[in-house]
């Protein structure tokens, strides 16, 4: 007689459903059983399966357990790099790309207990394309890019960095050195050229808007609303025999650039004629916009003098350039070799170089726009230093102060008087007083040329397109920041201008709205 086997106690769970529902539940139960058996390597019964599933569910949804897990998890993101890893490759990423990586990782962890591991990295400019694979299932693989794509197929990060590089005025060699030194990737030369060809038109659009606005603002500052006063100058792209020249016109009232003409040797092979050609184009541009020129100030280029005179415009030359020549002439007659003393120079003029220049400045500003009066005031400089003040201005200290004593040595030698008169008579201000009576200067144009140096280094040969784009960026930067506010004024001791009392302004930080506008133009052209 066989011994009857003793079965363990059991219980039944009633589950509502038809045969199809029963089959689905049993299939799922069998699937879970196969997974558990594979992990444990021994058979399990239904009770073990149900307990395992219920325990996992309770554990996942238990508040106390979640808090315990959070305490046990290492959520500290601080990493101290090891010495062997300090030269690792860097890249630039965007917020959306980081969020996408987190989202993909979360989705993967919902159905797999494995972890993503770094497998391969491909550098694409400043962007990294990284392949991640699961350490439990090699088929779980993700290719992540550190930058999202724009609709035109370009990486947003590369486009934005290229935009910043162009707007900064940085030279290509500086960009290459910085990128390679920082180890953040690099946009190669051919890709830069491709991106620049598409980018330059947005700079041109911003430049055109800037000069159009500047012209309207300048016209609005005059009562007749038809004619304006301008100052012009030419800046050569090189120091000698320049291929490129920029001729700029700035408004007398608002001090903004109204037009910047790019002249190359393809237009005229002689660099010295570039300024005249550029000025003619500026006049044509103003004429096309129904704007006439009333007074034209420049740094006394003789070809421009003739052009302005033939155009029926009032011509004025920069007084600073004229007086600079006077100072050079005064230095020659106030010092020299001993054997020429009393012949080509006199010791009585040694202390009068700066003071004579000051007299010229004062005479130009107080001649009441009368050429004859200007010449008389200049000739009286000699009488003033001879201590003869009969023709000096009534408001001068030498006329008002009865106890006046000259600070400079008195001229009493005929040779000193003759040399000083010679300097005055030979000066362009005395020869052409009508070109200086309005006391105009071109200091703003000279200052703009300094701004151009931020974008166009004179030591570098640029292509025509690159040169023009950099000139447009300089104009946009100037028009946005010229005459901006300042916080204070200080009076430093300046060796090159010891008598200056004007002081220097501490300007507020410049703004860069034009840079944002160019980026918006580029983006708007992509998202049509």
MIMI-379029 format. One line per 4 residues: number of its first residue (from 1); for each residue x, y, z of C-alpha. Coordinates in nm, 4 decimals. Example, Ala and Ser with C-alpha at 12.3 -4.5 7.8 and 13.67 -1.06 7.14 Angstrom:
2
1> 1.2300:-0.4500:0.7800; 1.3670:-0.1060:0.7140
//
This chain:
528
1> 0.0000:0.0000:0.0000; 0.1488:0.3351:-0.1147; 0.2044:0.6052:0.1394; -0.0217:0.9037:0.0770
5> 0.1744:1.2327:0.0175; 0.0918:1.5174:0.2485; 0.0104:1.8430:0.0625; 0.0708:2.1788:0.2281
9> -0.2325:2.3854:0.3182; -0.3629:2.6103:0.0443; -0.6289:2.8702:-0.0255; -0.8084:2.9982:-0.3291
13> -0.8524:3.3518:-0.4611; -1.1593:3.4163:-0.6669; -1.0946:3.6433:-0.9663; -1.3927:3.7630:-1.1692
17> -1.3647:3.7211:-1.5454; -1.4358:3.4956:-1.8390; -1.2041:3.2438:-2.0023; -1.0147:3.5073:-2.2019
21> -0.9483:3.7087:-1.8873; -0.8353:3.3922:-1.7117; -0.5962:3.3147:-1.9970; -0.4455:3.6683:-1.9888
25> -0.3847:3.6510:-1.6144; -0.2296:3.3048:-1.6329; -0.0045:3.4090:-1.9240; 0.1228:3.7084:-1.7304
29> 0.1727:3.4930:-1.4240; 0.3730:3.2466:-1.6277; 0.5827:3.5276:-1.7801; 0.6686:3.6627:-1.4354
33> 0.7460:3.3078:-1.3189; 0.9953:3.2580:-1.6025; 1.1760:3.5841:-1.5146; 1.1998:3.4974:-1.1450
37> 1.3110:3.1406:-1.2146; 1.5809:3.2723:-1.4440; 1.7084:3.5062:-1.1724; 1.6844:3.2546:-0.8820
41> 1.7721:2.9432:-1.0835; 1.5084:2.7292:-0.9071; 1.1305:2.6828:-0.9448; 0.8794:2.8968:-0.7565
45> 0.5086:2.8598:-0.6870; 0.2229:3.1017:-0.7366; 0.2285:3.2181:-0.3751; 0.5908:3.3280:-0.4056
49> 0.5124:3.5138:-0.7278; 0.2181:3.7012:-0.5756; 0.4144:3.7921:-0.2637; 0.7073:3.9144:-0.4741
53> 0.4890:4.1316:-0.6950; 0.2910:4.2747:-0.4032; 0.6066:4.3465:-0.2018; 0.7583:4.5311:-0.4966
57> 0.4435:4.7382:-0.5406; 0.4197:4.8235:-0.1697; 0.7885:4.9098:-0.1595; 0.7593:5.1391:-0.4586
61> 0.4579:5.3237:-0.3172; 0.5459:5.3365:0.0494; 0.6145:5.6931:0.1757; 0.8364:5.5768:0.4593
65> 1.0336:5.3559:0.2250; 1.0729:5.6402:-0.0282; 1.2156:5.8652:0.2403; 1.4536:5.5896:0.3454
69> 1.5657:5.5451:-0.0138; 1.6203:5.9184:-0.0538; 1.8387:5.9157:0.2563; 2.0406:5.6248:0.1240
73> 2.0741:5.7671:-0.2280; 2.3789:5.9760:-0.3119; 2.2348:6.2947:-0.4641; 2.5491:6.5017:-0.4234
77> 2.6557:6.6334:-0.7666; 2.9906:6.7695:-0.6486; 3.2805:6.5956:-0.8202; 3.6443:6.6604:-0.7514
81> 3.8328:6.5808:-1.0682; 4.1355:6.3596:-1.0538; 4.4657:6.4742:-1.1957; 4.4552:6.2224:-1.4809
85> 4.1182:6.3618:-1.5969; 4.1951:6.7343:-1.6083; 4.2657:6.7240:-1.9839; 3.9387:6.5575:-2.0765
89> 3.7527:6.6916:-2.3790; 3.4927:6.9598:-2.3059; 3.1852:7.0580:-2.5022; 2.9018:7.3109:-2.4945
93> 2.5462:7.2009:-2.4274; 2.1970:7.3483:-2.4077; 1.9288:7.3198:-2.1399; 1.6856:7.1342:-2.3654
97> 1.9481:6.8747:-2.4570; 2.0263:6.8098:-2.0908; 1.6576:6.7736:-2.0115; 1.6166:6.5317:-2.3021
101> 1.9018:6.3167:-2.1696; 1.7390:6.3030:-1.8252; 1.4048:6.2099:-1.9815; 1.5550:5.9280:-2.1906
105> 1.7393:5.7938:-1.8875; 1.4179:5.7913:-1.6834; 1.2295:5.6097:-1.9599; 1.5015:5.3480:-1.9819
109> 1.5054:5.2871:-1.6071; 1.1297:5.2236:-1.6126; 1.1718:4.8934:-1.7988; 1.5380:4.8017:-1.7452
113> 1.7511:4.7789:-1.4329; 2.0697:4.8434:-1.6279; 2.2649:5.1677:-1.6428; 2.3842:5.3734:-1.9367
117> 2.7587:5.3751:-1.9926; 2.9650:5.6094:-2.2077; 3.0748:5.4272:-2.5229; 3.1742:5.6707:-2.8005
121> 3.2026:6.0447:-2.8487; 3.2109:6.2443:-3.1740; 3.3001:6.6142:-3.1683; 3.1078:6.8345:-3.4118
125> 3.2309:7.1882:-3.3631; 3.1477:7.2801:-3.0051; 2.8842:7.0045:-2.9896; 2.9438:6.6476:-2.8725
129> 2.7465:6.3515:-3.0103; 2.7763:6.0760:-2.7464; 2.6725:5.7114:-2.7733; 2.5417:5.5549:-2.4491
133> 2.4798:5.1795:-2.4154; 2.3137:4.9780:-2.1395; 2.5427:4.7585:-1.9291; 2.2749:4.4832:-1.9153
137> 2.1402:4.4858:-2.2682; 2.3618:4.6043:-2.5518; 2.0545:4.6643:-2.7678; 1.9562:4.9497:-2.5369
141> 2.1603:5.2227:-2.7048; 2.1115:5.6010:-2.7204; 2.2865:5.8649:-2.9335; 2.2689:6.1997:-2.7517
145> 2.3727:6.5394:-2.8909; 2.4675:6.8213:-2.6570; 2.2796:7.0677:-2.8781; 1.9310:7.0667:-3.0271
149> 1.8916:7.1055:-3.4016; 1.7553:7.4096:-3.5816; 1.5029:7.3528:-3.8627; 1.7800:7.4075:-4.1181
153> 1.9715:7.1100:-3.9799; 2.2400:7.3135:-3.8018; 2.3280:7.2747:-3.4363; 2.1868:7.5605:-3.2304
157> 2.4976:7.5731:-3.0081; 2.7373:7.6063:-3.3021; 2.5210:7.8741:-3.4631; 2.5011:8.0751:-3.1420
161> 2.8740:8.0566:-3.0726; 2.9522:8.1568:-3.4313; 2.7152:8.4525:-3.3910; 2.8943:8.5640:-3.0755
165> 3.2324:8.5196:-3.2412; 3.1367:8.7373:-3.5385; 2.9733:9.0140:-3.3322; 3.2688:9.0359:-3.0948
169> 3.5100:9.1400:-3.3705; 3.7382:8.8522:-3.2718; 3.9979:8.7550:-3.5294; 3.9921:8.3977:-3.6648
173> 4.3342:8.3241:-3.5191; 4.2159:8.4382:-3.1751; 3.9076:8.2181:-3.1983; 4.1201:7.9191:-3.2953
177> 4.3641:7.9740:-3.0109; 4.0888:8.0207:-2.7550; 3.8890:7.7160:-2.8644; 4.1896:7.4891:-2.8820
181> 4.3341:7.6196:-2.5569; 4.0039:7.5760:-2.3729; 3.9537:7.2329:-2.5367; 3.5865:7.3044:-2.6103
185> 3.5851:7.1990:-2.9732; 3.6316:7.4107:-3.2816; 3.4332:7.5025:-3.5928; 3.6633:7.4265:-3.8838
189> 3.7543:7.6781:-4.1525; 3.5282:7.5433:-4.4264; 3.2297:7.5326:-4.1906; 3.3009:7.8887:-4.0770
193> 3.3046:8.0043:-4.4387; 2.9747:7.8278:-4.5054; 2.8119:7.9782:-4.1968; 2.9482:8.3273:-4.2726
197> 2.7995:8.3287:-4.6239; 2.4552:8.2799:-4.4708; 2.5166:8.5066:-4.1712; 2.6450:8.8258:-4.3344
201> 2.3100:8.9316:-4.4792; 2.1603:8.9637:-4.1308; 2.4410:9.2023:-4.0349; 2.3744:9.4037:-4.3505
205> 2.0051:9.4265:-4.2637; 2.0801:9.5511:-3.9125; 2.3320:9.8014:-4.0515; 2.0799:9.9391:-4.3015
209> 1.8186:9.9816:-4.0290; 2.0747:10.1546:-3.8085; 2.1843:10.4145:-4.0649; 1.8262:10.4784:-4.1803
213> 1.7211:10.5500:-3.8232; 2.0293:10.7655:-3.7681; 1.9547:10.9718:-4.0795; 1.5947:11.0344:-3.9739
217> 1.7071:11.1369:-3.6252; 1.9697:11.3718:-3.7677; 1.7261:11.5382:-4.0090; 1.4796:11.5845:-3.7247
221> 1.7317:11.7978:-3.5354; 1.7234:12.0777:-3.7976; 1.4512:12.3338:-3.8473; 1.4266:12.3067:-4.2266
225> 1.4222:11.9218:-4.2131; 1.5962:11.9068:-4.5518; 1.9660:11.9802:-4.4994; 2.2098:11.8536:-4.2405
229> 2.5695:11.9131:-4.1347; 2.8107:11.6232:-4.1597; 3.1706:11.5344:-4.0824; 3.3619:11.2781:-4.2870
233> 3.6920:11.0974:-4.2851; 3.8579:10.7986:-4.4482; 4.0185:10.5066:-4.2696; 4.2505:10.2803:-4.4644
237> 4.2444:9.9084:-4.3952; 4.6242:9.8839:-4.3978; 4.8930:10.1259:-4.2934; 5.0424:10.1475:-4.6428
241> 4.8939:10.1111:-4.9905; 4.5649:9.9840:-4.8485; 4.3400:9.7526:-5.0466; 4.0334:9.8621:-4.8483
245> 3.9197:10.2006:-4.7235; 3.6167:10.3002:-4.5193; 3.4754:10.6484:-4.5738; 3.2312:10.7435:-4.3006
249> 2.9841:11.0306:-4.2626; 2.8671:11.1283:-3.9131; 2.5878:11.3710:-3.8306; 2.6886:11.6941:-3.6579
253> 2.3967:11.6884:-3.4120; 2.3376:11.3250:-3.3132; 2.6934:11.2073:-3.3845; 2.5676:10.8840:-3.5379
257> 2.7019:10.7250:-3.8537; 2.4807:10.8121:-4.1492; 2.6705:10.6106:-4.4068; 2.9885:10.4058:-4.4263
261> 3.1234:10.3382:-4.7742; 3.3623:10.0526:-4.8433; 3.6058:10.1376:-5.1239; 3.8521:9.8832:-5.2620
265> 4.1269:9.8841:-5.5215; 3.8753:9.7298:-5.7585; 3.6971:10.0680:-5.7470; 4.0158:10.2734:-5.7751
269> 4.3690:10.1354:-5.7791; 4.5099:10.4436:-5.6040; 4.4401:10.4339:-5.2299; 4.4763:10.8107:-5.1964
273> 4.1709:10.8616:-5.4185; 3.9482:10.6342:-5.2111; 3.8305:10.9132:-4.9815; 3.7010:11.1251:-5.2682
277> 3.5183:10.8324:-5.4277; 3.3628:10.7341:-5.0958; 3.2535:11.0928:-5.0281; 3.0899:11.1122:-5.3707
281> 2.8935:10.7966:-5.2936; 2.7865:10.9402:-4.9588; 2.6587:11.2540:-5.1316; 2.4698:11.0356:-5.3783
285> 2.3163:10.8337:-5.0938; 2.1994:11.1492:-4.9169; 2.0642:11.2890:-5.2422; 1.8690:10.9668:-5.3036
289> 1.7093:11.0191:-4.9625; 1.6255:11.3852:-5.0440; 1.8711:11.5162:-4.7865; 2.1021:11.8069:-4.8670
293> 2.4315:11.8838:-4.6966; 2.4614:12.2278:-4.5398; 2.8087:12.2222:-4.3830; 3.0702:11.9570:-4.4489
297> 3.3605:11.9217:-4.2043; 3.6677:11.7090:-4.2716; 4.0393:11.6923:-4.1969; 4.1468:11.9107:-4.4901
301> 4.1864:11.6662:-4.7733; 4.2414:11.8932:-5.0723; 4.0422:11.6752:-5.3112; 3.7500:11.6864:-5.0667
305> 3.7877:12.0640:-5.0395; 3.7444:12.0888:-5.4146; 3.4548:11.8412:-5.4225; 3.2669:12.0253:-5.1475
309> 3.3297:12.3612:-5.3088; 3.1999:12.2390:-5.6457; 2.8929:12.0889:-5.4768; 2.7880:12.4272:-5.3385
313> 2.8261:12.3106:-4.9781; 2.9896:12.5123:-4.7004; 3.3349:12.3642:-4.6510; 3.4967:12.3506:-4.3075
317> 3.8260:12.1929:-4.2047; 3.9050:12.0361:-3.8716; 4.0798:12.2922:-3.6511; 4.2731:12.0284:-3.4541
321> 4.4595:11.9071:-3.7623; 4.5401:12.2646:-3.8638; 4.6697:12.3590:-3.5197; 4.8672:12.0367:-3.4976
325> 5.0682:12.1581:-3.7972; 5.1181:12.4929:-3.6215; 5.2633:12.3163:-3.3162; 5.5021:12.1207:-3.5361
329> 5.6180:12.4430:-3.7013; 5.6591:12.6124:-3.3618; 5.8824:12.3322:-3.2360; 6.1147:12.3899:-3.5301
333> 6.1545:12.7626:-3.4590; 6.1812:12.7224:-3.0812; 6.4685:12.4733:-3.0659; 6.7583:12.3531:-3.2738
337> 7.1363:12.3288:-3.2958; 7.3466:12.5954:-3.1301; 7.5015:12.7230:-3.4513; 7.1564:12.8045:-3.5943
341> 7.0361:12.9919:-3.2871; 6.9191:13.3365:-3.3889; 6.8860:13.2216:-3.7495; 6.6292:12.9415:-3.7791
345> 6.5173:12.9338:-3.4176; 6.5055:13.1585:-3.1132; 6.5218:13.0830:-2.7426; 6.2472:13.3422:-2.6851
349> 5.9993:13.1016:-2.8502; 6.0908:12.7974:-2.6379; 5.8030:12.8448:-2.3931; 5.5387:12.9372:-2.6492
353> 5.4630:12.6147:-2.8397; 5.1534:12.5161:-2.6424; 5.0440:12.8718:-2.5689; 5.0488:12.9701:-2.9382
357> 4.8339:12.6652:-3.0125; 4.5944:12.7812:-2.7406; 4.5792:13.1251:-2.9033; 4.4870:12.9637:-3.2343
361> 4.2068:12.7656:-3.0702; 4.0786:13.0773:-2.8966; 4.0967:13.2881:-3.2135; 3.8964:13.0339:-3.4148
365> 3.6227:13.0224:-3.1525; 3.6029:13.3977:-3.1025; 3.6343:13.5357:-3.4546; 3.2541:13.5648:-3.4871
369> 3.2688:13.3564:-3.8074; 3.4557:13.6387:-3.9809; 3.7659:13.5364:-4.1831; 3.9218:13.8844:-4.1611
373> 3.8683:13.8965:-3.7858; 4.0318:13.5556:-3.7543; 4.3429:13.6734:-3.9393; 4.3637:13.9872:-3.7255
377> 4.3404:13.7815:-3.4063; 4.6177:13.5516:-3.5253; 4.8504:13.8402:-3.6149; 4.7853:13.9946:-3.2744
381> 4.9461:13.6869:-3.1146; 5.2861:13.8407:-3.1897; 5.1874:14.1737:-3.0339; 5.0558:13.9960:-2.7265
385> 5.3918:13.8283:-2.6651; 5.5652:14.1614:-2.7248; 5.3626:14.2791:-2.4245; 5.1550:14.5092:-2.6453
389> 4.7912:14.4457:-2.5536; 4.6168:14.7332:-2.7275; 4.4393:14.4993:-2.9708; 4.3785:14.2129:-2.7307
393> 4.0211:14.1114:-2.6559; 3.8518:14.3266:-2.3883; 3.7699:14.0184:-2.1811; 4.1290:13.8962:-2.1789
397> 4.3100:13.9049:-1.8464; 4.5899:14.1076:-2.0003; 4.3324:14.3867:-2.0587; 4.1315:14.3562:-1.7390
401> 4.4122:14.3068:-1.4880; 4.6035:14.6295:-1.4321; 4.8807:14.4363:-1.2587; 4.9084:14.1772:-1.5352
405> 5.2510:14.0261:-1.5830; 5.3102:13.7831:-1.8712; 5.3968:13.4252:-1.7771; 5.5928:13.3741:-2.0969
409> 5.9126:13.5536:-2.1861; 5.8558:13.8785:-2.3751; 5.9632:13.8879:-2.7381; 6.2110:14.1700:-2.7945
413> 6.4351:14.0237:-3.0636; 6.3482:14.0878:-3.4289; 6.4403:13.7316:-3.5296; 6.1959:13.5848:-3.2762
417> 5.9199:13.8149:-3.4018; 5.9991:13.7261:-3.7614; 5.9991:13.3517:-3.6964; 5.6686:13.3643:-3.5071
421> 5.5066:13.5733:-3.7797; 5.6353:13.3248:-4.0357; 5.4697:13.0354:-3.8540; 5.1408:13.2241:-3.8395
425> 5.1466:13.3368:-4.2033; 5.2360:12.9903:-4.3316; 4.9649:12.8124:-4.1348; 4.6658:12.6794:-4.3287
429> 4.4376:12.8556:-4.0829; 4.5802:13.1949:-4.1795; 4.5930:13.1120:-4.5508; 4.2357:12.9772:-4.5641
433> 4.0531:13.1372:-4.2716; 3.7117:13.0822:-4.4308; 3.7622:12.7053:-4.3865; 3.7980:12.7375:-4.0087
437> 3.5703:13.0222:-3.8979; 3.2911:12.7880:-3.7803; 3.5307:12.6122:-3.5399; 3.4270:12.2648:-3.6502
441> 3.6188:11.9532:-3.5569; 3.6067:11.5881:-3.6582; 3.6803:11.4351:-3.3192; 3.3787:11.2048:-3.3427
445> 3.5047:11.0632:-3.6708; 3.8454:10.9982:-3.5164; 3.6738:10.8286:-3.2240; 3.4699:10.6148:-3.4623
449> 3.7926:10.5039:-3.6292; 3.9015:10.3704:-3.2903; 3.5791:10.1710:-3.2751; 3.6565:10.0357:-3.6209
453> 3.9868:9.9070:-3.4842; 3.7878:9.6815:-3.2502; 3.6481:9.4983:-3.5524; 3.9147:9.5583:-3.8194
457> 4.2769:9.5130:-3.7237; 4.5002:9.7056:-3.9634; 4.7560:9.4263:-3.9588; 4.5120:9.1732:-4.1034
461> 4.4056:9.1268:-4.4649; 4.0306:9.0640:-4.4802; 3.8269:8.9518:-4.7761; 3.5918:9.2139:-4.9190
465> 3.2854:9.0456:-4.7668; 3.4479:9.0027:-4.4257; 3.5795:9.3600:-4.4235; 3.2381:9.4991:-4.5111
469> 3.0616:9.2894:-4.2461; 3.3042:9.4024:-3.9781; 3.2547:9.7653:-4.0830; 2.8771:9.7207:-4.0548
473> 2.9154:9.5751:-3.7050; 3.1321:9.8719:-3.6044; 2.8624:10.1121:-3.7273; 2.5900:9.9275:-3.5351
477> 2.8002:9.9312:-3.2189; 2.8820:10.3011:-3.2559; 2.5266:10.4159:-3.3303; 2.3946:10.2327:-3.0260
481> 2.6539:10.3588:-2.7792; 2.7716:10.7021:-2.8944; 2.7120:10.9751:-2.6347; 2.5876:10.7202:-2.3813
485> 2.5527:10.8247:-2.0198; 2.8349:10.8468:-1.7709; 2.8532:10.8051:-1.3954; 3.1242:11.0539:-1.3009
489> 3.4076:11.2733:-1.4259; 3.7631:11.2607:-1.3040; 4.0636:11.4784:-1.3781; 4.3769:11.2694:-1.4102
493> 4.7167:11.4237:-1.4577; 4.7916:11.3635:-1.8230; 5.1478:11.4044:-1.9372; 5.0482:11.4722:-2.2971
497> 4.7913:11.7358:-2.1926; 4.9057:11.8880:-1.8617; 4.6835:12.1963:-1.8933; 4.3667:12.0056:-1.9741
501> 4.0783:12.0860:-1.7404; 3.8032:11.9038:-1.9261; 3.8298:11.5781:-1.7333; 3.7501:11.2261:-1.8417
505> 3.4081:11.0668:-1.8202; 3.3511:10.7277:-1.6634; 3.0981:10.5946:-1.9107; 2.8303:10.3409:-1.8361
509> 2.8736:9.9939:-1.9790; 2.7908:9.9737:-2.3506; 2.4759:9.7984:-2.4659; 2.4521:9.5357:-2.7391
513> 2.0940:9.5377:-2.8639; 2.2191:9.5172:-3.2217; 2.3741:9.1809:-3.1382; 2.0405:9.0443:-3.0161
517> 1.8661:9.1893:-3.3208; 2.1038:9.0119:-3.5584; 2.0424:8.6815:-3.3796; 1.6653:8.7341:-3.3998
521> 1.6903:8.8085:-3.7715; 1.8805:8.4862:-3.8247; 1.6322:8.2808:-3.6222; 1.3294:8.4398:-3.7901
525> 1.4710:8.3484:-4.1308; 1.4923:7.9844:-4.0203; 1.1494:7.9604:-3.8560; 0.9442:8.0857:-4.1485
//
